[in-house]
Amino acid sequence: MAPVHQGRRGNPVLLGRRLFPRLALLKGDEGARRLLGSTEAVLEIAVDEKSVLADIDAREDLERALGGRS
């Protein structure tokens, strides 16, 4: 499952167990984008812009998303 806003996929993405072996082979900062692009069965869920476009990779990103409160 992938959240989508105006055709743009975002986070968080939920992956089925059958993709775990392929997920383990990914390297770098690309994440599962390549897997989702090649997977024929992706359920897209429409969400609001703030939810889908949030990219939280570090504590600072989380603090910014929470408006300075953590």
mmCIF file as Biopython writes it, N, C-alpha, C and O atoms, coordinates in Angstrom:
data_model
#
loop_
_atom_site.group_PDB
_atom_site.id
_atom_site.type_symbol
_atom_site.label_atom_id
_atom_site.label_alt_id
_atom_site.label_comp_id
_atom_site.label_asym_id
_atom_site.label_entity_id
_atom_site.label_seq_id
_atom_site.pdbx_PDB_ins_code
_atom_site.Cartn_x
_atom_site.Cartn_y
_atom_site.Cartn_z
_atom_site.occupancy
_atom_site.B_iso_or_equiv
_atom_site.auth_seq_id
_atom_site.auth_asym_id
_atom_site.pdbx_PDB_model_num
ATOM 1   N N  . MET A ? 1  ? 0.843  -1.178  0.000   1.0 0.0 1  A 1 
ATOM 2   C CA . MET A ? 1  ? 0.000  0.000   0.000   1.0 0.0 1  A 1 
ATOM 3   C C  . MET A ? 1  ? 0.888  1.241   0.000   1.0 0.0 1  A 1 
ATOM 4   O O  . MET A ? 1  ? 1.932  1.284   0.652   1.0 0.0 1  A 1 
ATOM 5   N N  . ALA A ? 2  ? 0.448  2.237   -0.743  1.0 0.0 2  A 1 
ATOM 6   C CA . ALA A ? 2  ? 1.202  3.481   -0.816  1.0 0.0 2  A 1 
ATOM 7   C C  . ALA A ? 2  ? 0.240  4.657   -0.743  1.0 0.0 2  A 1 
ATOM 8   O O  . ALA A ? 2  ? -0.743 4.688   -1.484  1.0 0.0 2  A 1 
ATOM 9   N N  . PRO A ? 3  ? 0.499  5.635   0.138   1.0 0.0 3  A 1 
ATOM 10  C CA . PRO A ? 3  ? -0.327 6.831   0.175   1.0 0.0 3  A 1 
ATOM 11  C C  . PRO A ? 3  ? -0.028 7.706   -1.038  1.0 0.0 3  A 1 
ATOM 12  O O  . PRO A ? 3  ? 1.115  7.774   -1.490  1.0 0.0 3  A 1 
ATOM 13  N N  . VAL A ? 4  ? -1.052 8.374   -1.565  1.0 0.0 4  A 1 
ATOM 14  C CA . VAL A ? 4  ? -0.897 9.184   -2.775  1.0 0.0 4  A 1 
ATOM 15  C C  . VAL A ? 4  ? -1.647 10.503  -2.611  1.0 0.0 4  A 1 
ATOM 16  O O  . VAL A ? 4  ? -2.749 10.552  -2.065  1.0 0.0 4  A 1 
ATOM 17  N N  . HIS A ? 5  ? -1.015 11.572  -3.104  1.0 0.0 5  A 1 
ATOM 18  C CA . HIS A ? 5  ? -1.681 12.885  -3.154  1.0 0.0 5  A 1 
ATOM 19  C C  . HIS A ? 5  ? -1.444 13.455  -4.544  1.0 0.0 5  A 1 
ATOM 20  O O  . HIS A ? 5  ? -0.297 13.670  -4.936  1.0 0.0 5  A 1 
ATOM 21  N N  . GLN A ? 6  ? -2.498 13.699  -5.285  1.0 0.0 6  A 1 
ATOM 22  C CA . GLN A ? 6  ? -2.440 14.238  -6.645  1.0 0.0 6  A 1 
ATOM 23  C C  . GLN A ? 6  ? -1.447 13.467  -7.515  1.0 0.0 6  A 1 
ATOM 24  O O  . GLN A ? 6  ? -0.636 14.064  -8.223  1.0 0.0 6  A 1 
ATOM 25  N N  . GLY A ? 7  ? -1.519 12.134  -7.455  1.0 0.0 7  A 1 
ATOM 26  C CA . GLY A ? 7  ? -0.680 11.281  -8.287  1.0 0.0 7  A 1 
ATOM 27  C C  . GLY A ? 7  ? 0.734  11.067  -7.796  1.0 0.0 7  A 1 
ATOM 28  O O  . GLY A ? 7  ? 1.509  10.362  -8.441  1.0 0.0 7  A 1 
ATOM 29  N N  . ARG A ? 8  ? 1.088  11.660  -6.667  1.0 0.0 8  A 1 
ATOM 30  C CA . ARG A ? 8  ? 2.454  11.539  -6.137  1.0 0.0 8  A 1 
ATOM 31  C C  . ARG A ? 8  ? 2.454  10.610  -4.925  1.0 0.0 8  A 1 
ATOM 32  O O  . ARG A ? 8  ? 1.779  10.881  -3.932  1.0 0.0 8  A 1 
ATOM 33  N N  . ARG A ? 9  ? 3.208  9.519   -5.004  1.0 0.0 9  A 1 
ATOM 34  C CA . ARG A ? 9  ? 3.302  8.583   -3.887  1.0 0.0 9  A 1 
ATOM 35  C C  . ARG A ? 9  ? 4.173  9.144   -2.777  1.0 0.0 9  A 1 
ATOM 36  O O  . ARG A ? 9  ? 5.107  9.909   -3.018  1.0 0.0 9  A 1 
ATOM 37  N N  . GLY A ? 10 ? 3.841  8.742   -1.544  1.0 0.0 10 A 1 
ATOM 38  C CA . GLY A ? 10 ? 4.600  9.234   -0.400  1.0 0.0 10 A 1 
ATOM 39  C C  . GLY A ? 10 ? 4.820  8.165   0.655   1.0 0.0 10 A 1 
ATOM 40  O O  . GLY A ? 10 ? 4.907  6.977   0.346   1.0 0.0 10 A 1 
ATOM 41  N N  . ASN A ? 11 ? 4.907  8.597   1.888   1.0 0.0 11 A 1 
ATOM 42  C CA . ASN A ? 11 ? 5.216  7.728   3.024   1.0 0.0 11 A 1 
ATOM 43  C C  . ASN A ? 11 ? 4.100  7.776   4.045   1.0 0.0 11 A 1 
ATOM 44  O O  . ASN A ? 11 ? 3.364  8.762   4.076   1.0 0.0 11 A 1 
ATOM 45  N N  . PRO A ? 12 ? 3.935  6.770   4.877   1.0 0.0 12 A 1 
ATOM 46  C CA . PRO A ? 12 ? 4.667  5.501   4.901   1.0 0.0 12 A 1 
ATOM 47  C C  . PRO A ? 12 ? 4.076  4.517   3.903   1.0 0.0 12 A 1 
ATOM 48  O O  . PRO A ? 12 ? 2.886  4.560   3.593   1.0 0.0 12 A 1 
ATOM 49  N N  . VAL A ? 13 ? 4.926  3.635   3.411   1.0 0.0 13 A 1 
ATOM 50  C CA . VAL A ? 13 ? 4.524  2.583   2.493   1.0 0.0 13 A 1 
ATOM 51  C C  . VAL A ? 13 ? 4.511  1.276   3.268   1.0 0.0 13 A 1 
ATOM 52  O O  . VAL A ? 13 ? 5.429  0.997   4.040   1.0 0.0 13 A 1 
ATOM 53  N N  . LEU A ? 14 ? 3.487  0.488   3.066   1.0 0.0 14 A 1 
ATOM 54  C CA . LEU A ? 14 ? 3.402  -0.827  3.704   1.0 0.0 14 A 1 
ATOM 55  C C  . LEU A ? 14 ? 3.705  -1.889  2.667   1.0 0.0 14 A 1 
ATOM 56  O O  . LEU A ? 14 ? 3.076  -1.934  1.609   1.0 0.0 14 A 1 
ATOM 57  N N  . LEU A ? 15 ? 4.672  -2.745  2.973   1.0 0.0 15 A 1 
ATOM 58  C CA . LEU A ? 15 ? 5.086  -3.788  2.036   1.0 0.0 15 A 1 
ATOM 59  C C  . LEU A ? 15 ? 4.669  -5.156  2.536   1.0 0.0 15 A 1 
ATOM 60  O O  . LEU A ? 15 ? 4.769  -5.450  3.727   1.0 0.0 15 A 1 
ATOM 61  N N  . GLY A ? 16 ? 4.208  -5.979  1.631   1.0 0.0 16 A 1 
ATOM 62  C CA . GLY A ? 16 ? 3.841  -7.342  1.968   1.0 0.0 16 A 1 
ATOM 63  C C  . GLY A ? 16 ? 5.065  -8.209  2.193   1.0 0.0 16 A 1 
ATOM 64  O O  . GLY A ? 16 ? 6.143  -7.931  1.667   1.0 0.0 16 A 1 
ATOM 65  N N  . ARG A ? 17 ? 4.894  -9.241  2.963   1.0 0.0 17 A 1 
ATOM 66  C CA . ARG A ? 17 ? 5.981  -10.149 3.321   1.0 0.0 17 A 1 
ATOM 67  C C  . ARG A ? 17 ? 6.676  -10.752 2.098   1.0 0.0 17 A 1 
ATOM 68  O O  . ARG A ? 17 ? 7.874  -11.030 2.145   1.0 0.0 17 A 1 
ATOM 69  N N  . ARG A ? 18 ? 5.939  -10.955 1.013   1.0 0.0 18 A 1 
ATOM 70  C CA . ARG A ? 18 ? 6.549  -11.574 -0.171  1.0 0.0 18 A 1 
ATOM 71  C C  . ARG A ? 18 ? 7.621  -10.683 -0.805  1.0 0.0 18 A 1 
ATOM 72  O O  . ARG A ? 18 ? 8.433  -11.166 -1.595  1.0 0.0 18 A 1 
ATOM 73  N N  . LEU A ? 19 ? 7.633  -9.391  -0.470  1.0 0.0 19 A 1 
ATOM 74  C CA . LEU A ? 19 ? 8.651  -8.479  -0.996  1.0 0.0 19 A 1 
ATOM 75  C C  . LEU A ? 19 ? 9.890  -8.377  -0.109  1.0 0.0 19 A 1 
ATOM 76  O O  . LEU A ? 19 ? 10.879 -7.765  -0.511  1.0 0.0 19 A 1 
ATOM 77  N N  . PHE A ? 20 ? 9.858  -8.954  1.068   1.0 0.0 20 A 1 
ATOM 78  C CA . PHE A ? 20 ? 10.980 -8.831  2.012   1.0 0.0 20 A 1 
ATOM 79  C C  . PHE A ? 20 ? 12.323 -9.268  1.424   1.0 0.0 20 A 1 
ATOM 80  O O  . PHE A ? 20 ? 13.310 -8.557  1.613   1.0 0.0 20 A 1 
ATOM 81  N N  . PRO A ? 21 ? 12.411 -10.410 0.714   1.0 0.0 21 A 1 
ATOM 82  C CA . PRO A ? 21 ? 13.722 -10.806 0.156   1.0 0.0 21 A 1 
ATOM 83  C C  . PRO A ? 21 ? 14.266 -9.766  -0.827  1.0 0.0 21 A 1 
ATOM 84  O O  . PRO A ? 21 ? 15.465 -9.486  -0.818  1.0 0.0 21 A 1 
ATOM 85  N N  . ARG A ? 22 ? 13.417 -9.195  -1.665  1.0 0.0 22 A 1 
ATOM 86  C CA . ARG A ? 22 ? 13.863 -8.173  -2.612  1.0 0.0 22 A 1 
ATOM 87  C C  . ARG A ? 22 ? 14.205 -6.876  -1.893  1.0 0.0 22 A 1 
ATOM 88  O O  . ARG A ? 22 ? 15.126 -6.171  -2.303  1.0 0.0 22 A 1 
ATOM 89  N N  . LEU A ? 23 ? 13.483 -6.552  -0.834  1.0 0.0 23 A 1 
ATOM 90  C CA . LEU A ? 23 ? 13.754 -5.356  -0.040  1.0 0.0 23 A 1 
ATOM 91  C C  . LEU A ? 23 ? 15.135 -5.433  0.600   1.0 0.0 23 A 1 
ATOM 92  O O  . LEU A ? 23 ? 15.845 -4.430  0.669   1.0 0.0 23 A 1 
ATOM 93  N N  . ALA A ? 24 ? 15.515 -6.613  1.065   1.0 0.0 24 A 1 
ATOM 94  C CA . ALA A ? 24 ? 16.810 -6.808  1.715   1.0 0.0 24 A 1 
ATOM 95  C C  . ALA A ? 24 ? 17.982 -6.573  0.760   1.0 0.0 24 A 1 
ATOM 96  O O  . ALA A ? 24 ? 19.100 -6.329  1.213   1.0 0.0 24 A 1 
ATOM 97  N N  . LEU A ? 25 ? 17.750 -6.642  -0.540  1.0 0.0 25 A 1 
ATOM 98  C CA . LEU A ? 25 ? 18.818 -6.455  -1.521  1.0 0.0 25 A 1 
ATOM 99  C C  . LEU A ? 25 ? 19.034 -4.995  -1.915  1.0 0.0 25 A 1 
ATOM 100 O O  . LEU A ? 25 ? 20.016 -4.680  -2.587  1.0 0.0 25 A 1 
ATOM 101 N N  . LEU A ? 26 ? 18.134 -4.104  -1.510  1.0 0.0 26 A 1 
ATOM 102 C CA . LEU A ? 26 ? 18.262 -2.698  -1.880  1.0 0.0 26 A 1 
ATOM 103 C C  . LEU A ? 26 ? 19.428 -2.037  -1.157  1.0 0.0 26 A 1 
ATOM 104 O O  . LEU A ? 26 ? 19.755 -2.387  -0.023  1.0 0.0 26 A 1 
ATOM 105 N N  . LYS A ? 27 ? 20.051 -1.072  -1.837  1.0 0.0 27 A 1 
ATOM 106 C CA . LYS A ? 27 ? 21.187 -0.356  -1.255  1.0 0.0 27 A 1 
ATOM 107 C C  . LYS A ? 27 ? 20.978 1.146   -1.444  1.0 0.0 27 A 1 
ATOM 108 O O  . LYS A ? 27 ? 20.251 1.579   -2.338  1.0 0.0 27 A 1 
ATOM 109 N N  . GLY A ? 28 ? 21.627 1.926   -0.588  1.0 0.0 28 A 1 
ATOM 110 C CA . GLY A ? 28 ? 21.587 3.377   -0.728  1.0 0.0 28 A 1 
ATOM 111 C C  . GLY A ? 28 ? 20.321 3.988   -0.166  1.0 0.0 28 A 1 
ATOM 112 O O  . GLY A ? 28 ? 19.605 3.363   0.617   1.0 0.0 28 A 1 
ATOM 113 N N  . ASP A ? 29 ? 20.051 5.223   -0.576  1.0 0.0 29 A 1 
ATOM 114 C CA . ASP A ? 29 ? 18.942 6.005   -0.046  1.0 0.0 29 A 1 
ATOM 115 C C  . ASP A ? 29 ? 17.689 5.918   -0.918  1.0 0.0 29 A 1 
ATOM 116 O O  . ASP A ? 29 ? 16.752 6.695   -0.733  1.0 0.0 29 A 1 
ATOM 117 N N  . GLU A ? 30 ? 17.666 4.998   -1.848  1.0 0.0 30 A 1 
ATOM 118 C CA . GLU A ? 30 ? 16.535 4.890   -2.761  1.0 0.0 30 A 1 
ATOM 119 C C  . GLU A ? 30 ? 15.288 4.349   -2.080  1.0 0.0 30 A 1 
ATOM 120 O O  . GLU A ? 30 ? 14.173 4.648   -2.509  1.0 0.0 30 A 1 
ATOM 121 N N  . GLY A ? 31 ? 15.454 3.569   -1.038  1.0 0.0 31 A 1 
ATOM 122 C CA . GLY A ? 31 ? 14.309 2.966   -0.372  1.0 0.0 31 A 1 
ATOM 123 C C  . GLY A ? 31 ? 13.628 1.958   -1.273  1.0 0.0 31 A 1 
ATOM 124 O O  . GLY A ? 31 ? 14.267 1.370   -2.146  1.0 0.0 31 A 1 
ATOM 125 N N  . ALA A ? 32 ? 12.355 1.758   -1.073  1.0 0.0 32 A 1 
ATOM 126 C CA . ALA A ? 32 ? 11.618 0.734   -1.819  1.0 0.0 32 A 1 
ATOM 127 C C  . ALA A ? 32 ? 11.011 1.267   -3.107  1.0 0.0 32 A 1 
ATOM 128 O O  . ALA A ? 32 ? 10.215 0.572   -3.737  1.0 0.0 32 A 1 
ATOM 129 N N  . ARG A ? 33 ? 11.357 2.458   -3.507  1.0 0.0 33 A 1 
ATOM 130 C CA . ARG A ? 33 ? 10.776 3.067   -4.711  1.0 0.0 33 A 1 
ATOM 131 C C  . ARG A ? 33 ? 10.876 2.148   -5.926  1.0 0.0 33 A 1 
ATOM 132 O O  . ARG A ? 33 ? 9.912  2.000   -6.677  1.0 0.0 33 A 1 
ATOM 133 N N  . ARG A ? 34 ? 12.039 1.534   -6.117  1.0 0.0 34 A 1 
ATOM 134 C CA . ARG A ? 34 ? 12.231 0.641   -7.258  1.0 0.0 34 A 1 
ATOM 135 C C  . ARG A ? 34 ? 11.289 -0.558  -7.167  1.0 0.0 34 A 1 
ATOM 136 O O  . ARG A ? 34 ? 10.730 -0.983  -8.178  1.0 0.0 34 A 1 
ATOM 137 N N  . LEU A ? 35 ? 11.110 -1.100  -5.976  1.0 0.0 35 A 1 
ATOM 138 C CA . LEU A ? 35 ? 10.200 -2.231  -5.796  1.0 0.0 35 A 1 
ATOM 139 C C  . LEU A ? 35 ? 8.759  -1.842  -6.110  1.0 0.0 35 A 1 
ATOM 140 O O  . LEU A ? 35 ? 8.043  -2.593  -6.773  1.0 0.0 35 A 1 
ATOM 141 N N  . LEU A ? 36 ? 8.341  -0.699  -5.648  1.0 0.0 36 A 1 
ATOM 142 C CA . LEU A ? 36 ? 6.970  -0.263  -5.886  1.0 0.0 36 A 1 
ATOM 143 C C  . LEU A ? 36 ? 6.721  0.024   -7.354  1.0 0.0 36 A 1 
ATOM 144 O O  . LEU A ? 36 ? 5.618  -0.197  -7.854  1.0 0.0 36 A 1 
ATOM 145 N N  . GLY A ? 37 ? 7.730  0.512   -8.043  1.0 0.0 37 A 1 
ATOM 146 C CA . GLY A ? 37 ? 7.583  0.774   -9.465  1.0 0.0 37 A 1 
ATOM 147 C C  . GLY A ? 37 ? 7.472  -0.496  -10.279 1.0 0.0 37 A 1 
ATOM 148 O O  . GLY A ? 37 ? 6.855  -0.498  -11.344 1.0 0.0 37 A 1 
ATOM 149 N N  . SER A ? 38 ? 8.062  -1.580  -9.791  1.0 0.0 38 A 1 
ATOM 150 C CA . SER A ? 38 ? 8.049  -2.829  -10.541 1.0 0.0 38 A 1 
ATOM 151 C C  . SER A ? 38 ? 6.973  -3.795  -10.061 1.0 0.0 38 A 1 
ATOM 152 O O  . SER A ? 38 ? 6.775  -4.852  -10.659 1.0 0.0 38 A 1 
ATOM 153 N N  . THR A ? 39 ? 6.286  -3.442  -8.995  1.0 0.0 39 A 1 
ATOM 154 C CA . THR A ? 39 ? 5.255  -4.324  -8.457  1.0 0.0 39 A 1 
ATOM 155 C C  . THR A ? 39 ? 3.939  -4.029  -9.142  1.0 0.0 39 A 1 
ATOM 156 O O  . THR A ? 39 ? 3.487  -2.885  -9.188  1.0 0.0 39 A 1 
ATOM 157 N N  . GLU A ? 40 ? 3.332  -5.071  -9.671  1.0 0.0 40 A 1 
ATOM 158 C CA . GLU A ? 40 ? 2.093  -4.878  -10.415 1.0 0.0 40 A 1 
ATOM 159 C C  . GLU A ? 40 ? 0.893  -4.605  -9.515  1.0 0.0 40 A 1 
ATOM 160 O O  . GLU A ? 40 ? -0.088 -4.021  -9.975  1.0 0.0 40 A 1 
ATOM 161 N N  . ALA A ? 41 ? 0.941  -5.003  -8.269  1.0 0.0 41 A 1 
ATOM 162 C CA . ALA A ? 41 ? -0.220 -4.853  -7.382  1.0 0.0 41 A 1 
ATOM 163 C C  . ALA A ? 41 ? 0.095  -3.886  -6.245  1.0 0.0 41 A 1 
ATOM 164 O O  . ALA A ? 41 ? 0.423  -4.312  -5.138  1.0 0.0 41 A 1 
ATOM 165 N N  . VAL A ? 42 ? -0.003 -2.585  -6.516  1.0 0.0 42 A 1 
ATOM 166 C CA . VAL A ? 42 ? 0.190  -1.569  -5.488  1.0 0.0 42 A 1 
ATOM 167 C C  . VAL A ? 42 ? -1.158 -0.907  -5.234  1.0 0.0 42 A 1 
ATOM 168 O O  . VAL A ? 42 ? -1.761 -0.337  -6.142  1.0 0.0 42 A 1 
ATOM 169 N N  . LEU A ? 43 ? -1.616 -0.987  -4.015  1.0 0.0 43 A 1 
ATOM 170 C CA . LEU A ? 43 ? -2.860 -0.336  -3.627  1.0 0.0 43 A 1 
ATOM 171 C C  . LEU A ? 43 ? -2.528 1.089   -3.212  1.0 0.0 43 A 1 
ATOM 172 O O  . LEU A ? 43 ? -1.804 1.302   -2.240  1.0 0.0 43 A 1 
ATOM 173 N N  . GLU A ? 44 ? -3.054 2.068   -3.947  1.0 0.0 44 A 1 
ATOM 174 C CA . GLU A ? 44 ? -2.804 3.470   -3.634  1.0 0.0 44 A 1 
ATOM 175 C C  . GLU A ? 44 ? -3.970 4.022   -2.819  1.0 0.0 44 A 1 
ATOM 176 O O  . GLU A ? 44 ? -5.133 3.842   -3.179  1.0 0.0 44 A 1 
ATOM 177 N N  . ILE A ? 45 ? -3.644 4.697   -1.712  1.0 0.0 45 A 1 
ATOM 178 C CA . ILE A ? 45 ? -4.635 5.270   -0.809  1.0 0.0 45 A 1 
ATOM 179 C C  . ILE A ? 45 ? -4.519 6.801   -0.879  1.0 0.0 45 A 1 
ATOM 180 O O  . ILE A ? 45 ? -3.458 7.354   -0.592  1.0 0.0 45 A 1 
ATOM 181 N N  . ALA A ? 46 ? -5.598 7.477   -1.255  1.0 0.0 46 A 1 
ATOM 182 C CA . ALA A ? 46 ? -5.589 8.941   -1.338  1.0 0.0 46 A 1 
ATOM 183 C C  . ALA A ? 46 ? -5.537 9.544   0.059   1.0 0.0 46 A 1 
ATOM 184 O O  . ALA A ? 46 ? -6.320 9.171   0.933   1.0 0.0 46 A 1 
ATOM 185 N N  . VAL A ? 47 ? -4.600 10.487  0.270   1.0 0.0 47 A 1 
ATOM 186 C CA . VAL A ? 47 ? -4.433 11.158  1.560   1.0 0.0 47 A 1 
ATOM 187 C C  . VAL A ? 47 ? -4.194 12.646  1.322   1.0 0.0 47 A 1 
ATOM 188 O O  . VAL A ? 47 ? -4.034 13.082  0.182   1.0 0.0 47 A 1 
ATOM 189 N N  . ASP A ? 48 ? -4.172 13.426  2.413   1.0 0.0 48 A 1 
ATOM 190 C CA . ASP A ? 48 ? -3.910 14.853  2.274   1.0 0.0 48 A 1 
ATOM 191 C C  . ASP A ? 48 ? -2.422 15.106  2.035   1.0 0.0 48 A 1 
ATOM 192 O O  . ASP A ? 48 ? -1.587 14.243  2.307   1.0 0.0 48 A 1 
ATOM 193 N N  . GLU A ? 49 ? -2.103 16.278  1.531   1.0 0.0 49 A 1 
ATOM 194 C CA . GLU A ? 49 ? -0.738 16.618  1.144   1.0 0.0 49 A 1 
ATOM 195 C C  . GLU A ? 49 ? 0.255  16.499  2.288   1.0 0.0 49 A 1 
ATOM 196 O O  . GLU A ? 49 ? 1.349  15.971  2.089   1.0 0.0 49 A 1 
ATOM 197 N N  . LYS A ? 50 ? -0.090 16.973  3.475   1.0 0.0 50 A 1 
ATOM 198 C CA . LYS A ? 50 ? 0.845  16.957  4.601   1.0 0.0 50 A 1 
ATOM 199 C C  . LYS A ? 50 ? 1.260  15.521  4.942   1.0 0.0 50 A 1 
ATOM 200 O O  . LYS A ? 50 ? 2.425  15.263  5.245   1.0 0.0 50 A 1 
ATOM 201 N N  . SER A ? 51 ? 0.323  14.612  4.894   1.0 0.0 51 A 1 
ATOM 202 C CA . SER A ? 51 ? 0.627  13.226  5.241   1.0 0.0 51 A 1 
ATOM 203 C C  . SER A ? 51 ? 1.533  12.559  4.224   1.0 0.0 51 A 1 
ATOM 204 O O  . SER A ? 51 ? 2.511  11.912  4.600   1.0 0.0 51 A 1 
ATOM 205 N N  . VAL A ? 52 ? 1.231  12.702  2.964   1.0 0.0 52 A 1 
ATOM 206 C CA . VAL A ? 52 ? 1.942  11.947  1.941   1.0 0.0 52 A 1 
ATOM 207 C C  . VAL A ? 52 ? 3.338  12.490  1.648   1.0 0.0 52 A 1 
ATOM 208 O O  . VAL A ? 52 ? 4.221  11.716  1.275   1.0 0.0 52 A 1 
ATOM 209 N N  . LEU A ? 53 ? 3.562  13.764  1.802   1.0 0.0 53 A 1 
ATOM 210 C CA . LEU A ? 53 ? 4.836  14.346  1.417   1.0 0.0 53 A 1 
ATOM 211 C C  . LEU A ? 53 ? 5.846  14.431  2.555   1.0 0.0 53 A 1 
ATOM 212 O O  . LEU A ? 53 ? 6.977  14.861  2.334   1.0 0.0 53 A 1 
ATOM 213 N N  . ALA A ? 54 ? 5.470  14.035  3.755   1.0 0.0 54 A 1 
ATOM 214 C CA . ALA A ? 54 ? 6.398  14.070  4.886   1.0 0.0 54 A 1 
ATOM 215 C C  . ALA A ? 54 ? 7.484  13.019  4.689   1.0 0.0 54 A 1 
ATOM 216 O O  . ALA A ? 54 ? 7.185  11.856  4.418   1.0 0.0 54 A 1 
ATOM 217 N N  . ASP A ? 55 ? 8.739  13.424  4.823   1.0 0.0 55 A 1 
ATOM 218 C CA . ASP A ? 55 ? 9.871  12.508  4.696   1.0 0.0 55 A 1 
ATOM 219 C C  . ASP A ? 55 ? 10.700 12.627  5.960   1.0 0.0 55 A 1 
ATOM 220 O O  . ASP A ? 55 ? 11.446 13.591  6.130   1.0 0.0 55 A 1 
ATOM 221 N N  . ILE A ? 56 ? 10.574 11.666  6.834   1.0 0.0 56 A 1 
ATOM 222 C CA . ILE A ? 56 ? 11.236 11.718  8.141   1.0 0.0 56 A 1 
ATOM 223 C C  . ILE A ? 56 ? 12.294 10.637  8.207   1.0 0.0 56 A 1 
ATOM 224 O O  . ILE A ? 56 ? 11.984 9.457   8.367   1.0 0.0 56 A 1 
ATOM 225 N N  . ASP A ? 57 ? 13.571 11.058  8.080   1.0 0.0 57 A 1 
ATOM 226 C CA . ASP A ? 57 ? 14.692 10.130  8.108   1.0 0.0 57 A 1 
ATOM 227 C C  . ASP A ? 57 ? 15.570 10.316  9.340   1.0 0.0 57 A 1 
ATOM 228 O O  . ASP A ? 57 ? 16.359 9.433   9.678   1.0 0.0 57 A 1 
ATOM 229 N N  . ALA A ? 58 ? 15.439 11.449  10.009  1.0 0.0 58 A 1 
ATOM 230 C CA . ALA A ? 58 ? 16.298 11.750  11.157  1.0 0.0 58 A 1 
ATOM 231 C C  . ALA A ? 58 ? 15.471 12.448  12.240  1.0 0.0 58 A 1 
ATOM 232 O O  . ALA A ? 58 ? 14.363 12.920  11.985  1.0 0.0 58 A 1 
ATOM 233 N N  . ARG A ? 59 ? 16.021 12.503  13.433  1.0 0.0 59 A 1 
ATOM 234 C CA . ARG A ? 59 ? 15.318 13.136  14.550  1.0 0.0 59 A 1 
ATOM 235 C C  . ARG A ? 59 ? 14.940 14.585  14.231  1.0 0.0 59 A 1 
ATOM 236 O O  . ARG A ? 59 ? 13.864 15.046  14.609  1.0 0.0 59 A 1 
ATOM 237 N N  . GLU A ? 60 ? 15.826 15.296  13.538  1.0 0.0 60 A 1 
ATOM 238 C CA . GLU A ? 60 ? 15.554 16.685  13.183  1.0 0.0 60 A 1 
ATOM 239 C C  . GLU A ? 60 ? 14.334 16.780  12.273  1.0 0.0 60 A 1 
ATOM 240 O O  . GLU A ? 60 ? 13.533 17.706  12.402  1.0 0.0 60 A 1 
ATOM 241 N N  . ASP A ? 61 ? 14.191 15.830  11.358  1.0 0.0 61 A 1 
ATOM 242 C CA . ASP A ? 61 ? 13.027 15.801  10.476  1.0 0.0 61 A 1 
ATOM 243 C C  . ASP A ? 61 ? 11.755 15.598  11.286  1.0 0.0 61 A 1 
ATOM 244 O O  . ASP A ? 61 ? 10.737 16.237  11.021  1.0 0.0 61 A 1 
ATOM 245 N N  . LEU A ? 62 ? 11.809 14.708  12.276  1.0 0.0 62 A 1 
ATOM 246 C CA . LEU A ? 62 ? 10.649 14.448  13.129  1.0 0.0 62 A 1 
ATOM 247 C C  . LEU A ? 62 ? 10.279 15.695  13.923  1.0 0.0 62 A 1 
ATOM 248 O O  . LEU A ? 62 ? 9.105  16.055  14.010  1.0 0.0 62 A 1 
ATOM 249 N N  . GLU A ? 63 ? 11.279 16.354  14.500  1.0 0.0 63 A 1 
ATOM 250 C CA . GLU A ? 63 ? 11.019 17.571  15.270  1.0 0.0 63 A 1 
ATOM 251 C C  . GLU A ? 63 ? 10.396 18.655  14.398  1.0 0.0 63 A 1 
ATOM 252 O O  . GLU A ? 63 ? 9.483  19.357  14.833  1.0 0.0 63 A 1 
ATOM 253 N N  . ARG A ? 64 ? 10.885 18.791  13.178  1.0 0.0 64 A 1 
ATOM 254 C CA . ARG A ? 64 ? 10.338 19.777  12.247  1.0 0.0 64 A 1 
ATOM 255 C C  . ARG A ? 64 ? 8.871  19.425  11.925  1.0 0.0 64 A 1 
ATOM 256 O O  . ARG A ? 64 ? 8.014  20.309  11.894  1.0 0.0 64 A 1 
ATOM 257 N N  . ALA A ? 65 ? 8.590  18.152  11.690  1.0 0.0 65 A 1 
ATOM 258 C CA . ALA A ? 65 ? 7.229  17.708  11.378  1.0 0.0 65 A 1 
ATOM 259 C C  . ALA A ? 65 ? 6.284  17.930  12.552  1.0 0.0 65 A 1 
ATOM 260 O O  . ALA A ? 65 ? 5.098  18.200  12.362  1.0 0.0 65 A 1 
ATOM 261 N N  . LEU A ? 66 ? 6.811  17.814  13.756  1.0 0.0 66 A 1 
ATOM 262 C CA . LEU A ? 66 ? 5.986  18.007  14.966  1.0 0.0 66 A 1 
ATOM 263 C C  . LEU A ? 66 ? 5.915  19.465  15.385  1.0 0.0 66 A 1 
ATOM 264 O O  . LEU A ? 66 ? 5.283  19.789  16.390  1.0 0.0 66 A 1 
ATOM 265 N N  . GLY A ? 67 ? 6.553  20.345  14.629  1.0 0.0 67 A 1 
ATOM 266 C CA . GLY A ? 67 ? 6.520  21.768  14.961  1.0 0.0 67 A 1 
ATOM 267 C C  . GLY A ? 67 ? 7.378  22.124  16.152  1.0 0.0 67 A 1 
ATOM 268 O O  . GLY A ? 67 ? 7.036  23.032  16.910  1.0 0.0 67 A 1 
ATOM 269 N N  . GLY A ? 68 ? 8.503  21.418  16.337  1.0 0.0 68 A 1 
ATOM 270 C CA . GLY A ? 68 ? 9.425  21.718  17.418  1.0 0.0 68 A 1 
ATOM 271 C C  . GLY A ? 68 ? 9.176  20.949  18.693  1.0 0.0 68 A 1 
ATOM 272 O O  . GLY A ? 68 ? 9.979  21.027  19.623  1.0 0.0 68 A 1 
ATOM 273 N N  . ARG A ? 69 ? 8.084  20.206  18.761  1.0 0.0 69 A 1 
ATOM 274 C CA . ARG A ? 69 ? 7.847  19.412  19.976  1.0 0.0 69 A 1 
ATOM 275 C C  . ARG A ? 69 ? 8.170  17.948  19.686  1.0 0.0 69 A 1 
ATOM 276 O O  . ARG A ? 69 ? 7.835  17.432  18.620  1.0 0.0 69 A 1 
ATOM 277 N N  . SER A ? 70 ? 8.813  17.293  20.627  1.0 0.0 70 A 1 
ATOM 278 C CA . SER A ? 70 ? 9.153  15.880  20.420  1.0 0.0 70 A 1 
ATOM 279 C C  . SER A ? 70 ? 8.931  15.094  21.695  1.0 0.0 70 A 1 
ATOM 280 O O  . SER A ? 70 ? 9.161  13.885  21.723  1.0 0.0 70 A 1 
#
